[in-house]
Amino acid sequence: MDFKTLRKTDREDGVQYHYKADNGYGASIIQTINSYGSKQGLWELAVLDSEGEITYHTPITNDVLGYLSEEDVNETLEKIKNL
């Protein structure tokens, strides 16, 4: 899965992508002026619950994930899909 095919939102300070899996979980993927890794061209990802809110209660992470390459983002989206 290529995350760049997901719903994209241009932001004043960068870009954000949204992902929603069939299991109800999702992700917010950002590269903004303040995101972890943006200065290196990397991405930050937050896991979202079924209501679209950030959740820190999954086996994937208990925080946001920063400094992710595109490959890392795609691998994490696969993990979210399989929750």
All heavy atoms as an XYZ file, in Angstrom:
665
protein
N       0.855     -1.177      0.000
C       0.000      0.000      0.000
C       0.896      1.233      0.000
O       1.817      1.319      0.779
C      -0.865     -0.042      1.257
C      -1.492      1.248      1.618
S      -2.369      1.269      3.185
C      -2.668     -0.410      3.583
N       0.617      2.158     -0.864
C       1.372      3.402     -0.919
C       0.572      4.482     -0.208
O      -0.494      4.869     -0.674
C       1.628      3.781     -2.375
C       2.395      5.079     -2.532
O       2.838      5.655     -1.513
O       2.549      5.524     -3.670
N       1.081      4.958      0.927
C       0.310      5.920      1.717
C       0.000      7.187      0.946
O      -0.980      7.869      1.230
C       1.002      6.232      3.047
C       2.094      7.265      2.975
C       1.803      8.608      3.163
C       3.403      6.900      2.747
C       2.802      9.555      3.101
C       4.406      7.851      2.691
C       4.110      9.181      2.874
N       0.774      7.514     -0.063
C       0.529      8.749     -0.805
C      -0.695      8.659     -1.700
O      -1.073      9.635     -2.331
C       1.771      9.147     -1.569
C       2.870      9.628     -0.629
C       3.986     10.289     -1.367
C       4.962     10.889     -0.372
N       6.071     11.557     -1.019
N      -1.356      7.508     -1.763
C      -2.624      7.396     -2.472
C      -3.802      7.663     -1.540
O      -4.943      7.632     -1.960
C      -2.796      5.997     -3.089
O      -2.858      5.024     -2.049
C      -1.662      5.677     -4.047
N      -3.522      7.927     -0.267
C      -4.577      8.177      0.717
C      -5.093      9.600      0.604
O      -4.541     10.427     -0.120
C      -4.026      7.924      2.124
C      -3.375      6.562      2.346
C      -2.822      6.474      3.757
C      -4.357      5.439      2.086
N      -6.147      9.888      1.375
C      -6.719     11.243      1.366
C      -5.683     12.234      1.867
O      -5.135     12.097      2.942
C      -7.963     11.280      2.254
C      -8.656     12.633      2.228
C     -10.019     12.591      2.887
N     -10.008     12.042      4.210
C      -9.971     12.746      5.335
N      -9.943     14.059      5.281
N      -9.981     12.156      6.502
N      -5.417     13.239      1.066
C      -4.387     14.234      1.360
C      -5.029     15.563      1.726
O      -6.009     15.977      1.113
C      -3.492     14.414      0.132
C      -2.412     15.449      0.295
C      -1.618     15.608     -0.996
C      -0.609     16.722     -0.873
N       0.068     16.998     -2.135
N      -4.446     16.212      2.725
C      -4.859     17.553      3.109
C      -3.623     18.440      3.112
O      -2.661     18.160      3.837
C      -5.480     17.567      4.527
O      -6.559     16.647      4.565
C      -5.971     18.949      4.897
N      -3.633     19.468      2.269
C      -2.544     20.439      2.323
C      -2.795     21.358      3.506
O      -3.913     21.842      3.708
C      -2.489     21.256      1.032
C      -1.987     20.432     -0.130
O      -0.985     19.714      0.045
O      -2.598     20.494     -1.212
N      -1.765     21.530      4.314
C      -1.852     22.389      5.488
C      -0.946     23.595      5.278
O      -0.018     23.544      4.482
C      -1.406     21.615      6.726
C      -2.279     20.425      7.036
C      -1.675     19.525      8.084
N      -1.072     20.264      9.183
C      -1.264     19.976     10.461
N      -2.021     18.974     10.811
N      -0.676     20.680     11.402
N      -1.225     24.645      6.027
C      -0.409     25.853      5.933
C       1.057     25.546      6.231
O       1.962     26.130      5.640
C      -0.932     26.894      6.921
C      -0.278     28.235      6.815
C      -0.938     29.243      7.715
O      -2.163     29.402      7.655
O      -0.197     29.870      8.488
N       1.293     24.589      7.147
C       2.653     24.280      7.575
C       3.178     22.954      7.037
O       4.176     22.436      7.506
C       2.739     24.288      9.094
C       1.835     23.245      9.741
O       0.937     22.706      9.073
O       2.026     22.963     10.941
N       2.498     22.370      6.041
C       2.970     21.104      5.485
C       1.843     20.315      4.844
O       0.957     20.876      4.219
N       1.887     18.993      5.048
C       0.922     18.102      4.419
C       0.514     17.014      5.420
O       1.283     16.652      6.299
C       1.499     17.492      3.126
C       2.685     16.594      3.415
C       0.453     16.758      2.334
N      -0.722     16.528      5.250
C      -1.241     15.460      6.097
C      -1.996     14.467      5.221
O      -2.704     14.853      4.296
C      -2.183     16.032      7.157
C      -2.779     15.005      8.081
C      -3.609     15.645      9.186
O      -4.055     16.787      9.068
N      -3.786     14.925     10.256
N      -1.825     13.186      5.529
C      -2.569     12.117      4.876
C      -3.389     11.403      5.934
O      -2.962     11.281      7.081
C      -1.628     11.110      4.205
C      -0.888     11.661      3.014
C       0.332     12.306      3.165
C      -1.415     11.535      1.741
C       1.008     12.813      2.069
C      -0.738     12.041      0.638
C       0.471     12.682      0.817
O       1.134     13.185     -0.273
N      -4.574     10.920      5.525
C      -5.453     10.168      6.425
C      -5.687      8.778      5.871
O      -5.922      8.620      4.678
C      -6.799     10.875      6.582
C      -6.700     12.186      7.271
N      -6.504     13.362      6.593
C      -6.744     12.502      8.578
C      -6.446     14.351      7.460
N      -6.581     13.861      8.672
N      -5.649      7.803      6.772
C      -5.879      6.411      6.412
C      -6.941      5.846      7.340
O      -6.932      6.128      8.537
C      -4.584      5.605      6.560
C      -4.772      4.113      6.465
C      -5.095      3.509      5.254
C      -4.616      3.308      7.574
C      -5.270      2.140      5.161
C      -4.780      1.933      7.497
C      -5.101      1.354      6.283
O      -5.271      0.003      6.196
N      -7.848      5.059      6.798
C      -8.866      4.375      7.594
C      -8.933      2.927      7.138
O      -9.170      2.642      5.968
C     -10.226      5.058      7.397
C     -11.352      4.451      8.173
C     -11.395      4.991      9.580
C     -12.678      4.552     10.264
N     -12.933      5.217     11.476
N      -8.701      1.997      8.074
C      -8.751      0.566      7.766
C     -10.162      0.038      7.981
O     -10.973      0.648      8.698
C      -7.771     -0.195      8.661
N     -10.465     -1.104      7.391
C     -11.781     -1.732      7.555
C     -12.064     -2.116      9.005
O     -13.213     -2.228      9.403
C     -11.895     -2.967      6.665
C     -11.955     -2.615      5.191
O     -12.320     -1.466      4.860
O     -11.625     -3.494      4.366
N     -11.015     -2.307      9.819
C     -11.200     -2.697     11.214
C     -11.532     -1.518     12.132
O     -11.685     -1.687     13.334
C      -9.959     -3.424     11.740
C      -8.713     -2.555     11.705
O      -8.776     -1.350     11.516
N      -7.561     -3.187     11.869
N     -11.629     -0.311     11.577
C     -11.984      0.862     12.367
C     -10.798      1.720     12.769
O     -10.955      2.897     13.075
N      -9.617      1.148     12.785
C      -8.428      1.937     13.120
C      -7.991      2.748     11.908
O      -8.380      2.473     10.775
C      -7.279      1.023     13.553
C      -7.442      0.449     14.928
C      -7.936     -0.835     15.106
C      -7.109      1.184     16.053
C      -8.090     -1.375     16.371
C      -7.265      0.661     17.326
C      -7.753     -0.623     17.476
O      -7.906     -1.138     18.729
N      -7.175      3.745     12.165
C      -6.677      4.571     11.087
C      -5.349      5.191     11.452
O      -4.724      4.822     12.450
N      -4.925      6.141     10.634
C      -3.659      6.825     10.877
C      -3.717      8.236     10.327
O      -4.393      8.505      9.340
C      -2.512      6.071     10.216
N      -3.001      9.102     10.999
C      -2.726     10.441     10.518
C      -1.227     10.495     10.263
O      -0.428     10.194     11.161
C      -3.123     11.481     11.573
O      -2.648     12.758     11.203
N      -0.853     10.841      9.049
C       0.546     10.872      8.640
C       0.860     12.312      8.250
O       0.216     12.858      7.358
C       0.772      9.932      7.440
C       0.272      8.535      7.772
C       2.235      9.919      7.023
C      -0.323      7.815      6.594
N       1.816     12.902      8.932
C       2.094     14.319      8.673
C       3.571     14.569      8.403
O       4.449     13.840      8.844
C       1.637     15.231      9.833
C       2.389     14.930     11.121
C       0.146     15.157     10.026
C       2.156     15.945     12.224
N       3.791     15.631      7.658
C       5.111     16.214      7.487
C       4.871     17.718      7.534
O       4.432     18.327      6.556
C       5.733     15.782      6.162
C       7.204     16.109      6.058
C       7.784     15.580      4.769
O       7.573     16.189      3.720
N       8.487     14.470      4.842
N       5.072     18.275      8.720
C       4.842     19.697      8.946
C       6.085     20.312      9.575
O       7.021     19.596      9.944
C       3.642     19.934      9.888
O       3.960     19.409     11.178
C       2.379     19.285      9.344
N       6.046     21.579      9.753
C       7.208     22.286     10.285
C       7.624     21.762     11.664
O       8.798     21.790     12.011
C       6.953     23.805     10.299
C       8.256     24.554     10.373
C       5.996     24.204     11.395
C       8.140     26.009      9.978
N       6.663     21.231     12.434
C       6.966     20.764     13.784
C       6.901     19.252     13.954
O       7.019     18.760     15.077
C       6.010     21.416     14.787
C       6.233     22.901     14.895
O       7.370     23.362     14.957
N       5.163     23.668     14.888
N       6.705     18.497     12.884
C       6.601     17.046     13.036
C       7.985     16.423     13.188
O       8.988     16.949     12.697
C       5.849     16.428     11.860
O       6.538     16.623     10.649
N       8.009     15.283     13.880
C       9.265     14.573     14.127
C       9.829     14.028     12.818
O       9.243     13.172     12.191
C       9.047     13.410     15.096
C       8.611     13.832     16.471
C       7.412     13.391     16.997
C       9.413     14.667     17.246
C       7.013     13.767     18.270
C       9.016     15.052     18.516
C       7.817     14.599     19.015
O       7.420     14.979     20.277
N      10.962     14.581     12.391
C      11.643     14.120     11.185
C      11.437     14.971      9.961
O      12.034     14.706      8.919
N      10.595     15.984     10.052
C      10.276     16.756      8.847
C      11.504     17.433      8.239
O      11.620     17.515      7.023
C       9.205     17.805      9.137
O       9.699     18.786     10.032
N      12.420     17.871      9.070
C      13.611     18.553      8.545
C      14.485     17.609      7.727
O      15.272     18.046      6.899
C      14.400     19.172      9.696
C      13.689     20.358     10.315
C      14.515     20.987     11.416
C      13.854     22.235     11.940
N      12.840     22.020     12.919
N      14.329     16.295      7.954
C      15.070     15.296      7.198
C      14.223     14.695      6.070
O      14.622     13.725      5.431
C      15.537     14.160      8.127
C      16.518     14.579      9.195
C      15.829     15.062     10.482
O      14.629     15.118     10.591
N      16.645     15.427     11.454
N      13.022     15.256      5.842
C      12.137     14.738      4.805
C      11.405     13.478      5.227
O      10.925     12.730      4.388
N      11.316     13.245      6.538
C      10.681     12.054      7.085
C       9.291     12.381      7.616
O       8.882     13.537      7.654
C      11.564     11.443      8.173
C      12.954     11.034      7.688
C      13.835     10.614      8.851
C      12.867      9.935      6.641
N       8.579     11.359      8.041
C       7.168     11.464      8.397
C       6.906     11.138      9.864
O       7.668     10.413     10.492
C       6.353     10.514      7.519
C       6.467     10.859      6.078
C       7.403     10.398      5.190
C       5.654     11.772      5.353
N       7.220     10.966      3.956
C       6.138     11.815      4.030
C       4.559     12.556      5.685
C       5.575     12.604      3.043
C       3.996     13.343      4.702
C       4.499     13.360      3.404
N       5.788     11.668     10.367
C       5.290     11.345     11.703
C       3.915     10.695     11.532
O       3.105     11.161     10.718
C       5.174     12.613     12.547
C       4.619     12.385     13.934
C       4.510     13.682     14.717
O       5.478     14.480     14.712
O       3.453     13.910     15.313
N       3.648      9.647     12.300
C       2.393      8.910     12.182
C       1.763      8.745     13.554
O       2.439      8.403     14.520
C       2.654      7.532     11.565
C       1.446      6.641     11.300
C       1.710      5.775     10.067
C       1.122      5.761     12.490
N       0.455      8.988     13.620
C      -0.333      8.724     14.831
C      -1.391      7.689     14.493
O      -2.054      7.792     13.454
C      -0.994     10.000     15.330
N      -1.548      6.690     15.357
C      -2.602      5.697     15.187
C      -3.904      6.306     15.675
O      -3.944      6.954     16.732
C      -2.285      4.408     15.977
C      -3.403      3.393     15.814
C      -0.956      3.814     15.520
N      -4.981      6.118     14.902
C      -6.288      6.666     15.243
C      -7.257      5.548     15.594
O      -7.212      4.472     14.998
C      -6.849      7.471     14.072
C      -5.962      8.593     13.523
C      -6.634      9.257     12.334
C      -5.622      9.607     14.600
N      -8.159      5.826     16.548
C      -9.193      4.851     16.902
C     -10.380      4.993     15.958
O     -10.347      5.775     15.003
C      -9.605      4.991     18.370
C     -10.264      6.332     18.696
O     -10.731      7.051     17.771
O     -10.345      6.666     19.888
N     -11.441      4.256     16.238
C     -12.606      4.233     15.338
C     -13.328      5.572     15.270
O     -14.119      5.798     14.361
C     -13.572      3.136     15.763
O     -14.042      3.386     17.069
N     -13.064      6.454     16.208
C     -13.681      7.788     16.192
C     -12.747      8.842     15.603
O     -13.049     10.030     15.631
C     -14.118      8.165     17.603
C     -15.199      7.234     18.122
C     -15.650      7.579     19.532
O     -15.379      8.705     19.998
O     -16.279      6.711     20.147
N     -11.595      8.399     15.099
C     -10.654      9.323     14.482
C      -9.783     10.068     15.465
O      -9.101     11.020     15.086
N      -9.752      9.626     16.704
C      -8.925     10.253     17.735
C      -7.621      9.474     17.889
O      -7.586      8.250     17.728
C      -9.661     10.268     19.079
C     -10.964     11.050     19.054
C     -10.768     12.530     18.801
O      -9.776     13.098     19.312
O     -11.604     13.122     18.098
N      -6.544     10.168     18.236
C      -5.274      9.491     18.470
C      -5.437      8.517     19.624
O      -6.022      8.851     20.657
C      -4.157     10.500     18.781
C      -3.882     11.377     17.562
C      -2.883      9.777     19.214
C      -2.863     12.474     17.802
N      -4.940      7.292     19.430
C      -4.964      6.302     20.496
C      -3.534      5.881     20.825
O      -2.705      5.730     19.937
C      -5.814      5.069     20.132
O      -5.793      4.159     21.233
C      -5.336      4.370     18.885
N      -3.295      5.729     22.105
C      -1.990      5.294     22.596
C      -2.089      3.879     23.155
O      -1.223      3.435     23.887
C      -1.486      6.266     23.663
C      -1.376      7.685     23.156
C      -2.262      8.666     23.582
C      -0.394      8.040     22.246
C      -2.159      9.972     23.108
C      -0.288      9.337     21.767
C      -1.170     10.301     22.214
O      -1.066     11.585     21.741
N      -3.153      3.176     22.797
C      -3.440      1.861     23.379
C      -3.519      0.779     22.305
O      -4.526      0.091     22.174
C      -4.743      1.920     24.174
C      -4.754      2.996     25.206
N      -4.010      2.931     26.350
C      -5.392      4.184     25.237
C      -4.194      4.029     27.064
N      -5.026      4.810     26.411
N      -2.463      0.639     21.522
C      -2.388     -0.447     20.537
C      -1.027     -1.118     20.685
O      -0.098     -0.523     21.248
C      -2.520      0.067     19.087
O      -1.351      0.813     18.753
C      -3.775      0.897     18.890
N      -0.891     -2.334     20.180
C       0.425     -2.981     20.214
C       1.448     -2.301     19.288
O       2.632     -2.569     19.382
C       0.146     -4.403     19.729
C      -1.295     -4.523     19.474
C      -1.938     -3.205     19.677
N       0.994     -1.399     18.440
C       1.907     -0.735     17.504
C       2.760      0.299     18.220
O       3.969      0.367     18.029
C       1.115     -0.100     16.341
C       0.446     -1.212     15.543
C       2.010      0.761     15.462
C      -0.533     -0.744     14.521
N       2.134      1.110     19.054
C       2.874      2.156     19.778
C       2.012      2.738     20.886
O       0.786      2.688     20.829
C       3.329      3.285     18.829
O       4.131      4.223     19.559
C       2.166      4.003     18.183
N       2.661      3.324     21.877
C       1.951      4.044     22.930
C       2.236      5.543     22.821
O       2.099      6.280     23.787
C       2.341      3.510     24.309
C       3.815      3.670     24.597
O       4.576      4.123     23.754
N       4.234      3.283     25.774
N       2.624      5.975     21.624
C       2.932      7.378     21.361
C       2.798      7.586     19.854
O       2.395      6.689     19.130
C       4.357      7.683     21.820
C       4.612      9.168     22.053
O       3.749     10.005     21.691
O       5.678      9.508     22.587
N       3.143      8.755     19.358
C       3.242      8.930     17.910
C       4.580      8.342     17.468
O       5.506      8.198     18.275
C       3.129     10.412     17.481
C       1.783     10.981     17.873
C       4.258     11.240     18.039
N       4.671      7.990     16.210
C       5.913      7.477     15.638
C       6.509      8.547     14.745
O       5.835      9.040     13.841
C       5.641      6.218     14.814
C       5.034      5.032     15.558
C       4.611      3.957     14.569
C       6.022      4.488     16.562
N       7.732      8.921     14.987
C       8.384      9.939     14.188
C       9.575      9.393     13.435
O       9.986      8.249     13.618
N      10.116     10.224     12.566
C      11.321      9.907     11.802
C      11.121      8.662     10.932
O      11.995      7.801     10.837
C      12.529      9.743     12.728
C      12.768     10.977     13.570
C      12.230     11.076     14.848
C      13.499     12.053     13.070
C      12.424     12.210     15.615
C      13.694     13.191     13.835
C      13.152     13.262     15.106
O      13.344     14.396     15.860
N       9.953      8.566     10.292
C       9.622      7.404      9.473
C       9.881      7.678      7.999
O       9.491      8.722      7.466
C       8.136      7.038      9.635
C       7.654      6.700     11.041
C       6.154      6.456     11.020
C       8.393      5.506     11.597
N      10.505      6.718      7.345
C      10.644      6.782      5.890
C       9.296      6.395      5.272
O       8.397      5.916      5.975
C      11.719      5.798      5.418
O      11.284      4.457      5.649
N       9.168      6.550      3.963
C       7.936      6.126      3.291
C       7.717      4.629      3.486
O       6.595      4.181      3.699
C       7.985      6.482      1.808
C       7.898      7.967      1.569
C       7.850      8.334      0.088
O       7.447      7.479     -0.732
O       8.208      9.472     -0.232
N       8.786      3.857      3.430
C       8.679      2.407      3.644
C       8.196      2.108      5.067
O       7.337      1.252      5.266
C      10.025      1.734      3.392
C       9.974      0.233      3.549
C      11.310     -0.426      3.251
O      12.111      0.121      2.476
O      11.540     -1.506      3.808
N       8.727      2.838      6.052
C       8.284      2.653      7.440
C       6.794      2.961      7.586
O       6.072      2.253      8.280
C       9.064      3.567      8.395
C      10.540      3.249      8.473
O      10.922      2.080      8.274
O      11.317      4.201      8.749
N       6.341      4.030      6.939
C       4.926      4.404      6.990
C       4.071      3.286      6.410
O       3.086      2.853      7.022
C       4.660      5.735      6.249
C       3.156      5.974      6.093
C       5.307      6.899      6.984
N       4.449      2.795      5.244
C       3.671      1.732      4.605
C       3.640      0.465      5.457
O       2.601     -0.184      5.570
C       4.200      1.450      3.202
C       3.855      2.563      2.241
O       2.775      3.133      2.302
N       4.772      2.876      1.350
N       4.752      0.116      6.085
C       4.793     -1.056      6.970
C       3.881     -0.855      8.180
O       3.186     -1.779      8.604
C       6.222     -1.332      7.416
C       7.097     -1.881      6.317
C       8.559     -2.010      6.715
O       8.902     -1.768      7.905
O       9.370     -2.354      5.837
N       3.863      0.340      8.729
C       3.013      0.626      9.880
C       1.544      0.595      9.500
O       0.704      0.094     10.258
C       3.385      1.989     10.513
O       4.785      1.987     10.821
C       2.580      2.244     11.778
N       1.211      1.089      8.309
C      -0.177      1.017      7.848
C      -0.629     -0.431      7.707
O      -1.788     -0.764      8.025
C      -0.345      1.761      6.523
C      -0.157      3.288      6.588
C      -0.318      3.890      5.197
C      -1.114      3.924      7.571
N       0.237     -1.305      7.266
C      -0.096     -2.735      7.178
C      -0.381     -3.290      8.576
O      -1.306     -4.080      8.768
C       1.018     -3.527      6.516
C       1.051     -3.401      5.018
C      -0.196     -3.980      4.341
O      -0.653     -5.058      4.732
O      -0.705     -3.324      3.415
N       0.411     -2.886      9.560
C       0.203     -3.336     10.946
C      -1.148     -2.839     11.465
O      -1.862     -3.575     12.150
C       1.324     -2.844     11.852
C       2.651     -3.506     11.588
C       3.727     -2.924     12.476
C       5.089     -3.509     12.145
N       6.153     -2.888     12.956
N      -1.489     -1.592     11.148
C      -2.782     -1.036     11.573
C      -3.906     -1.820     10.922
O      -4.896     -2.175     11.580
C      -2.861      0.465     11.225
C      -1.883      1.253     12.099
C      -4.289      0.983     11.394
C      -1.690      2.693     11.688
N      -3.771     -2.121      9.652
C      -4.786     -2.886      8.923
C      -5.008     -4.252      9.560
O      -6.116     -4.780      9.535
C      -4.339     -3.041      7.466
C      -5.329     -3.740      6.576
C      -4.876     -3.729      5.143
C      -4.176     -5.024      4.832
N      -3.848     -5.164      3.411
N      -3.966     -4.818     10.166
C      -4.049     -6.155     10.733
C      -4.365     -6.179     12.228
O      -4.349     -7.261     12.832
C      -2.730     -6.903     10.468
C      -2.545     -7.180      8.996
O      -3.484     -7.536      8.292
N      -1.327     -7.004      8.509
N      -4.656     -5.037     12.818
C      -5.030     -5.035     14.247
C      -6.316     -5.809     14.472
O      -7.197     -5.848     13.641
C      -5.197     -3.607     14.749
C      -3.928     -2.833     15.022
C      -4.261     -1.379     15.368
C      -3.134     -3.458     16.137
